[in-house]
C-alpha cells in the first residue's frame, strides 16, 4: 500500500535549503497561507551574503498586519523595491561560479508582477521547484480547505484527513508545536525533517544552509543542490526532542 506523506508550511520568500528538502520529501505540499501574517518572520524576507556578511532582503508589503491573513496581504506596487532587491542579489553574486545558471530564475522571481502576496510567493516556490526538478504537487490552504474555524493541531489534522495522509512531515524547528500522541490517535504518523551537513570540502563547507536558497544555489549550482535534497533524516517526535 502506498504511503501518502503531507507537508504544510507557510509560504516564504526564497527560503533555505531545508524548505526545499521538505517539499521534495512529501507527496503533497500545502502553502499555509490562510493564517495570520507574522511580522519579522520569513514570509517577505530572507538573508543572503553581502560582502561576506549576512544581509536581509525584504520585499515591501502594503498594509501588512498581524491581524490579517497572509492570503489577504499585497505587495507594494513598486517596481523600484523589486528592482532594488534584484540588484542587491546581482551585485552580491555576479562573480559566483553558478551565477549564469541561477540568476535568471531568481531575477524573474523577485520581479514577478503579481501584487497578491500568496501568488507572488507561490510563483517563486514553483520556479525554484522547477530549477531543482522537484515535482511535488503544491497548493495553498486558502483555496483548498474550509477549516478556518479550527486552530493549531486540529487544523493540521483536518487537512491530513481531507488529504488522507498517513504521514505528516514538518521541519524540525516545529517540534514543539505538535504532539505525536494526538496525531497517532488520528492514524497519522508525525515526523520531523532534519538537514544533514552540506559537506566537508573547502568550497562546500563555506555554505551556510540556513541562508536563502539563493546563496546555496550560487555557491553549489543547481546540480549539486539537487543532490543535497536527499541529504536529510526523518526523526520521530521523541528523536527530534533529544537531537
Steps between C-alpha positions, in 0.01 A plus 500: 500500500629843404571736791387860455733760653375854553691820579353833610702821532434869466616640165837668538711729283790304348527268805796294615606155377299304759175646364574347159604172657161489670312572177695228323444250781117507495231406250307824543612832642256754639584870509339596830390846395168551679665555838601828662794685350790524744717810487871429522459150357607353167190563292636808323869495581811283512876527534785483250873569528605853407871582540542181705228596748136386521261771385121503486309525173146627548215540254281792607141429600192721504306533825648183647357414840502206738121536502486399135561166333791450264258446211339839571823700471644669192841620397562865441443579134858616462738394227771691686490273806514179297771639274703597807474146640599351163797736470617413852505133404671581169787692655539255788537195275602618152842337542361175640582188296136418424367851453402449134306183585318645799448874468244500213262290712557709814460825307168380353378401848589831663356713219178297463219750452211344693440712812301234689745369760396135472517505119839673510648250745343200327652606168843508661455163669386337176788658308762363740327161497534498121867597521564216747275250320269464803168367373295497818144629467471845660179679597388768747286442806286807429367360176492130590350455849212641699613472860581850625293431810761252618830588667846352540528121488129458437525694178806313376335169582190605310716566194658157548152344510388680187815390318490149652859543610676220688801711599532867588850643457613828651832680525684420821454859614131420552558213742340685794181577309360149474433198719577160351230333708230728363607418144530130579144495633386627160702237313765745381870452562685819597854545367750785499758571232856583607758614246837329490817708466552611142857374465858518616696639204632855522250631245200312629583541865477877464130481418255593775190288420279728712548796271265546207509232230641779281833475683509119486417495128758762414776316688416139408300525179164335425646152435673476838205651683281227345738248657452671838122459485527142627757577770266507799365273770144433609472512879215391722366755748700331776821507295444859397474617860837348597688597182 
